Amino acid sequence: MAIAMIGLLIVWLFGAGAGKAYRANNVRNGFLASFSWYIDRLRLAQVFDAFLVRLQYKFSQLGEMTGLFERSKLWLIETTGISYAVLLFTILLAWLVGGDPVLVGAGLLGALVTPLFRIKSLDARVLTRKRQMMLELPNVLNQLALFMHAGDPITKALSRCAVPASGNKAVHPLYGELARLKLELEQQQPFAESIERFNKRCGLQEVSLVCTTILLNHKRGGNYLAASLQELGRGLWDKRKTTVRTLTEEASSKMLFPMVVIFLVVLVIVAYPAIMLLENS
């Protein structure tokens, strides 16, 4: 057990010493710099190329459009470091308690499961972002149609929609992307290219449908485009209801386990005195 722990420490210290140059780049943490050096030295980025491509797609769905390869590689470095730390901690703990093999097995299992948990967490972030956009998109379309019916051109209407009607300053993914779109339009960037970038950053099928409708009809403008967006918004309300229903069902299922635990605790509290009375009698 002690040999395994010393071996793990030597591996980290050697990589930390060889990876000092990486601290000046994206990996500033000295602990992670060791794994950055190993990943580059062993060419693990090329080995897991297909996996990194999927990671880049996930990060693009979170609105990150630049430096996707570096961000995915940093995620791989962080995951490797966390798995290594879990394994090292459990081996150290097992050594302190006298070499318990169960703890070693738990450490190996934890090191293997850590990447799965991180991937699941990333998927949950993507799903949460999409649902937040889906819930707010019908409201934005209604505002956009109202501004256009009032005589605003599409560019000005989009800029006005970048601010929530409620005045809430909390960061919302859809309004954040609209704010970025507003900034691009104020910088006189091509309208079609700005809309396309907005569509890619959102990564939502319903937003893609809205962007396609805008690009196909913005030259006509006026009430025609406003009516198209309004009709599209009415259709999205049904999808919004479906999303809300899904969230409600998930919340109910998450409450089921705590309710079962509470029921068992109450059952023990109530049944224990009765059992003790029966034994005493």
C-alpha positions, 0 to 999 in steps of 0.5 A: 500500500505504501509502495503504491502511494509513493509511486503515485506521488513520484508520478505526480511530482515528476510530471509537476516538475516537467510541466512547469512551462504549462502554468504560463498557458491555460493550466495555471494550477501547479497540480494540473500542470503535471497532467497537462504534461503527461497528456501532451507527452503521451499524445492523449489528445490525439488518442481521444480525438473523437471524444474531444470532438464530442466535448467541443460540440457540448461546449458549443451548445453552452454558447462557447464558439472560440477556443473549443479545442483548448477548452475540451483539452482543459476539461480532460486535464481537470478530469484526469487530475480529479480522478488521480486525486480521488485515487491518491486520497483513498489509497492514503486513507487505506494505508492509514487504517491498515491497508483496507482493500475495500477502500482501494477498490472504492478509490479505483471505482471512484477514479473510473466513475469521475469522468462519467459524473463530469460528462453527466454534469456537462449534459445536465448544463446543456439540457438546463440551458436549452430548457431555459431558452425554450421557456422564454422563447415564446415571450421573446417572439411575442415582444418581437412581433409587437415591436415590429407591429409598432413600426420598428425594423427587425434590427431595432426590434431584436435589440430591444428584445435583448432586455427582459420585459420584467427588468430582471438583471439575472443572467438568462442564456437567451437574453445573454445571446440576444445581448451579444447579437445586439452588440454585433448589430451595433458594430454594423456586422452583416445581419445574416452572419450575425443571425447565423452566429446567434443560431449556432450559439443557442444550439436549439432547434426552435431558435434555428426555426426562428432564425430561418424565418427571419432570414427568409422574410426580413427583406419583406419586413413590416407586418408580414414578418411580424405575423410570421413570428407571431404565428411561430410563437403560438406554435412554440407555446405548446412546446413550452407547455410540454417542457413545463410538464416535463420539469414538473414530472422530474421534480415529482420524481426527485421528491419521491426518494426523500419522501420514502426516506422520511416515511421509513424514519417515521415508521421506525420512530413509531414502531420502535416503542411498540417493539420494545413494549412487546419485548418487555412484556 
